Protein backbone atom coordinates (compact mmCIF):
# COMPACT_ATOMS: atom_id res chain seq x y z
CA UNK A 1 0.00 0.00 0.00
CA UNK A 2 1.38 3.39 -0.98
CA UNK A 3 1.08 5.88 1.87
CA UNK A 4 0.06 9.34 0.68
CA UNK A 5 -0.81 11.24 3.89
CA UNK A 6 0.63 11.65 7.35
CA UNK A 7 -2.59 10.23 8.81
CA UNK A 8 -2.09 7.05 6.79
CA UNK A 9 1.54 6.82 7.89
CA UNK A 10 0.69 7.21 11.58
CA UNK A 11 -2.15 4.68 11.32
CA UNK A 12 0.35 1.92 10.45
CA UNK A 13 1.76 1.91 13.99
CA UNK A 14 0.58 0.57 17.33
CA UNK A 15 -1.31 2.99 19.64
CA UNK A 16 1.66 3.99 21.82
CA UNK A 17 3.76 4.90 18.78
CA UNK A 18 0.82 6.67 17.13
CA UNK A 19 0.50 8.82 20.25
CA UNK A 20 4.14 9.96 20.06
CA UNK A 21 3.95 10.57 16.29
CA UNK A 22 0.83 12.68 16.75
CA UNK A 23 2.54 14.65 19.51
CA UNK A 24 5.52 15.34 17.22
CA UNK A 25 3.13 16.38 14.47
CA UNK A 26 1.19 18.68 16.83
CA UNK A 27 4.38 20.32 18.06
CA UNK A 28 5.48 21.04 14.48
CA UNK A 29 2.02 22.34 13.55
CA UNK A 30 2.08 24.70 16.54
CA UNK A 31 5.51 26.07 15.65
CA UNK A 32 4.91 26.21 11.90
CA UNK A 33 1.18 26.73 11.35
CA UNK A 34 1.72 27.97 7.80
CA UNK A 35 3.64 24.82 6.79
CA UNK A 36 1.96 22.18 4.67
CA UNK A 37 2.04 18.46 5.31
CA UNK A 38 3.02 15.81 2.83
CA UNK A 39 4.78 12.50 2.50
CA UNK A 40 8.29 12.81 1.09
CA UNK A 41 10.90 10.07 1.08
CA UNK A 42 8.05 7.86 2.38
CA UNK A 43 7.92 9.71 5.72
CA UNK A 44 5.91 12.60 7.21
CA UNK A 45 7.21 15.94 6.02
CA UNK A 46 6.41 19.55 6.76
CA UNK A 47 7.05 21.96 3.92
CA UNK A 48 7.51 25.72 4.26
CA UNK A 49 9.33 27.40 1.38
CA UNK A 50 11.16 24.09 0.99
CA UNK A 51 11.44 21.03 3.19
CA UNK A 52 11.19 22.11 6.80
CA UNK A 53 11.45 18.90 8.85
CA UNK A 54 10.62 15.21 8.53
CA UNK A 55 9.93 12.64 11.23
CA UNK A 56 9.50 8.88 11.44
CA UNK A 57 9.21 5.93 13.78
CA UNK A 58 11.34 2.83 13.72
CA UNK A 59 11.49 -0.29 15.86
CA UNK A 60 13.90 1.09 18.48
CA UNK A 61 13.86 4.85 17.90
CA UNK A 62 12.14 7.91 16.53
CA UNK A 63 13.94 9.90 13.89
CA UNK A 64 13.69 13.61 13.36
CA UNK A 65 15.16 15.11 10.21
CA UNK A 66 15.77 18.87 10.51
CA UNK A 67 18.41 18.99 7.72
CA UNK A 68 22.11 19.38 8.43
CA UNK A 69 21.72 23.03 9.41
CA UNK A 70 19.21 22.13 12.13
CA UNK A 71 21.68 19.69 13.63
CA UNK A 72 24.74 21.91 13.23
CA UNK A 73 23.01 24.84 14.97
CA UNK A 74 22.45 22.75 18.11
CA UNK A 75 25.39 20.35 17.94
CA UNK A 76 26.43 20.79 21.57
CA UNK A 77 22.92 20.27 22.92
CA UNK A 78 22.44 17.26 20.65
CA UNK A 79 25.65 15.54 21.77
CA UNK A 80 23.77 12.94 23.88
CA UNK A 81 21.80 11.78 20.85
CA UNK A 82 22.76 9.78 17.83
CA UNK A 83 23.03 12.09 14.85
CA UNK A 84 23.82 11.69 11.21
CA UNK A 85 23.75 13.89 8.18
CA UNK A 86 20.50 15.78 8.78
CA UNK A 87 19.16 13.10 11.14
CA UNK A 88 18.53 12.80 14.86
CA UNK A 89 17.62 9.55 16.58
CA UNK A 90 15.78 9.42 19.88
CA UNK A 91 15.54 6.06 21.69
CA UNK A 92 11.96 4.80 21.77
CA UNK A 93 12.30 3.72 25.39
CA UNK A 94 13.18 7.21 26.68
CA UNK A 95 11.19 10.47 26.76
CA UNK A 96 11.65 12.66 23.73
CA UNK A 97 13.42 16.02 24.25
CA UNK A 98 10.36 18.10 23.41
CA UNK A 99 11.99 21.46 24.17
CA UNK A 100 14.90 20.61 21.88
CA UNK A 101 12.60 19.54 19.04
CA UNK A 102 10.64 22.76 19.47
CA UNK A 103 13.82 24.89 19.33
CA UNK A 104 14.97 23.12 16.19
CA UNK A 105 11.61 23.57 14.45
CA UNK A 106 11.63 27.29 15.32
CA UNK A 107 15.17 27.56 13.96
CA UNK A 108 14.21 25.80 10.73
CA UNK A 109 11.14 28.05 10.25
CA UNK A 110 13.30 31.17 10.61
CA UNK A 111 15.93 29.69 8.34
CA UNK A 112 13.48 28.85 5.56
CA UNK A 113 11.67 32.19 5.80
CA UNK A 114 14.95 34.15 5.87
CA UNK A 115 16.27 32.25 2.85
CA UNK A 116 13.10 33.08 0.92
CA UNK A 117 13.35 36.77 1.86
CA UNK A 118 16.98 36.87 0.70
CA UNK A 119 16.07 35.22 -2.60
CA UNK A 120 13.27 37.73 -3.19
CA UNK A 121 15.55 40.65 -2.36
CA UNK A 122 18.20 39.31 -4.71
CA UNK A 123 15.65 38.83 -7.51
CA UNK A 124 14.27 42.37 -7.02
CA UNK A 125 17.78 43.85 -7.23
CA UNK A 126 18.47 42.01 -10.49
CA UNK A 127 15.33 43.33 -12.24
ZIKA-V516084 format. One record per residue. N is the residue number from 1. PHI is phi in radians with two decimals (* if undefined). PSI is psi in degrees with one decimal (none if undefined). OMEGA is omega as a letter, one per 30 degrees, with the letter a starting at -180 (* if undefined). Layout:
n:N phi:PHI psi:PSI omega:OMEGA
n:N phi:PHI psi:PSI omega:OMEGA
This chain:
n:1 phi:* psi:129.5 omega:l
n:2 phi:-1.51 psi:121.8 omega:a
n:3 phi:-1.48 psi:129.1 omega:a
n:4 phi:-2.09 psi:-8.2 omega:l
n:5 phi:-2.37 psi:160.0 omega:l
n:6 phi:-1.14 psi:-36.4 omega:l
n:7 phi:-1.02 psi:-44.3 omega:l
n:8 phi:-1.11 psi:-41.6 omega:l
n:9 phi:-1.04 psi:-51.6 omega:a
n:10 phi:-1.08 psi:-36.3 omega:a
n:11 phi:-1.12 psi:-16.5 omega:a
n:12 phi:-1.37 psi:-5.3 omega:a
n:13 phi:-1.87 psi:164.2 omega:l
n:14 phi:-1.21 psi:160.4 omega:a
n:15 phi:-0.92 psi:-42.8 omega:a
n:16 phi:-1.12 psi:-39.0 omega:l
n:17 phi:-1.26 psi:-41.1 omega:l
n:18 phi:-0.98 psi:-41.0 omega:a
n:19 phi:-1.04 psi:-48.7 omega:a
n:20 phi:-1.12 psi:-44.6 omega:l
n:21 phi:-1.07 psi:-40.9 omega:l
n:22 phi:-1.15 psi:-35.3 omega:l
n:23 phi:-1.17 psi:-40.4 omega:l
n:24 phi:-1.07 psi:-47.4 omega:l
n:25 phi:-1.02 psi:-45.8 omega:a
n:26 phi:-1.09 psi:-41.3 omega:l
n:27 phi:-1.06 psi:-45.8 omega:a
n:28 phi:-1.12 psi:-44.2 omega:l
n:29 phi:-1.01 psi:-41.3 omega:a
n:30 phi:-1.16 psi:-36.8 omega:a
n:31 phi:-1.48 psi:-22.3 omega:a
n:32 phi:-2.39 psi:63.7 omega:a
n:33 phi:-1.09 psi:-23.0 omega:a
n:34 phi:-1.53 psi:-4.5 omega:l
n:35 phi:-1.29 psi:151.4 omega:l
n:36 phi:-1.82 psi:154.8 omega:a
n:37 phi:-1.79 psi:145.2 omega:l
n:38 phi:-2.82 psi:172.4 omega:l
n:39 phi:-1.80 psi:124.9 omega:l
n:40 phi:-2.38 psi:140.3 omega:a
n:41 phi:1.00 psi:27.2 omega:l
n:42 phi:1.18 psi:20.8 omega:l
n:43 phi:-2.37 psi:160.4 omega:l
n:44 phi:-1.05 psi:134.6 omega:a
n:45 phi:-2.39 psi:140.3 omega:l
n:46 phi:-1.91 psi:135.8 omega:a
n:47 phi:-2.14 psi:126.6 omega:l
n:48 phi:-2.60 psi:99.1 omega:a
n:49 phi:0.96 psi:41.0 omega:a
n:50 phi:2.10 psi:172.6 omega:l
n:51 phi:-1.05 psi:131.0 omega:l
n:52 phi:-1.69 psi:-67.3 omega:l
n:53 phi:-2.61 psi:158.7 omega:l
n:54 phi:-2.22 psi:160.2 omega:l
n:55 phi:-2.61 psi:160.0 omega:a
n:56 phi:-2.83 psi:162.8 omega:l
n:57 phi:-2.07 psi:142.2 omega:l
n:58 phi:-2.29 psi:177.7 omega:a
n:59 phi:-1.02 psi:-42.4 omega:a
n:60 phi:-2.02 psi:-0.4 omega:a
n:61 phi:-2.76 psi:166.2 omega:l
n:62 phi:-1.87 psi:141.0 omega:l
n:63 phi:-1.97 psi:144.2 omega:l
n:64 phi:-2.27 psi:129.8 omega:a
n:65 phi:-2.09 psi:91.4 omega:a
n:66 phi:-1.70 psi:18.2 omega:a
n:67 phi:1.24 psi:167.5 omega:a
n:68 phi:-1.07 psi:-37.4 omega:a
n:69 phi:-1.13 psi:-36.2 omega:l
n:70 phi:-1.17 psi:-28.7 omega:l
n:71 phi:-1.44 psi:-44.8 omega:a
n:72 phi:-1.04 psi:-38.8 omega:a
n:73 phi:-1.14 psi:-22.1 omega:a
n:74 phi:-2.21 psi:28.9 omega:a
n:75 phi:-0.98 psi:-40.6 omega:a
n:76 phi:-1.15 psi:-44.5 omega:a
n:77 phi:-1.20 psi:-24.7 omega:a
n:78 phi:-1.60 psi:1.3 omega:a
n:79 phi:-0.93 psi:-35.9 omega:a
n:80 phi:-1.25 psi:-10.2 omega:a
n:81 phi:-1.88 psi:155.0 omega:l
n:82 phi:-1.31 psi:126.2 omega:l
n:83 phi:-2.21 psi:158.2 omega:l
n:84 phi:-2.51 psi:-169.5 omega:a
n:85 phi:-1.14 psi:99.4 omega:l
n:86 phi:1.37 psi:9.6 omega:a
n:87 phi:-2.25 psi:139.3 omega:l
n:88 phi:-2.09 psi:140.8 omega:l
n:89 phi:-2.10 psi:130.6 omega:l
n:90 phi:-2.02 psi:124.5 omega:a
n:91 phi:-1.00 psi:136.5 omega:a
n:92 phi:-1.20 psi:-21.1 omega:a
n:93 phi:-1.64 psi:10.3 omega:l
n:94 phi:-2.23 psi:156.0 omega:l
n:95 phi:-1.10 psi:143.6 omega:l
n:96 phi:-1.31 psi:148.0 omega:l
n:97 phi:-1.44 psi:79.3 omega:a
n:98 phi:-1.01 psi:-41.8 omega:l
n:99 phi:-1.08 psi:-39.4 omega:l
n:100 phi:-1.16 psi:-44.4 omega:l
n:101 phi:-1.05 psi:-43.1 omega:l
n:102 phi:-1.06 psi:-45.8 omega:l
n:103 phi:-1.06 psi:-40.6 omega:a
n:104 phi:-1.17 psi:-42.6 omega:l
n:105 phi:-1.07 psi:-45.1 omega:l
n:106 phi:-1.03 psi:-43.1 omega:l
n:107 phi:-1.04 psi:-46.6 omega:a
n:108 phi:-1.15 psi:-36.7 omega:l
n:109 phi:-1.07 psi:-50.3 omega:l
n:110 phi:-1.03 psi:-43.8 omega:a
n:111 phi:-1.06 psi:-48.0 omega:a
n:112 phi:-1.15 psi:-41.5 omega:l
n:113 phi:-1.18 psi:-40.9 omega:l
n:114 phi:-1.11 psi:-41.9 omega:l
n:115 phi:-1.07 psi:-40.6 omega:l
n:116 phi:-1.16 psi:-42.1 omega:l
n:117 phi:-1.06 psi:-44.2 omega:l
n:118 phi:-1.09 psi:-40.6 omega:l
n:119 phi:-1.13 psi:-41.6 omega:l
n:120 phi:-1.13 psi:-42.3 omega:l
n:121 phi:-1.09 psi:-44.5 omega:l
n:122 phi:-1.08 psi:-41.8 omega:a
n:123 phi:-1.17 psi:-39.5 omega:l
n:124 phi:-1.14 psi:-36.2 omega:l
n:125 phi:-1.21 psi:-29.4 omega:a
n:126 phi:-1.48 psi:-7.9 omega:l
n:127 phi:-1.76 psi:none omega:*
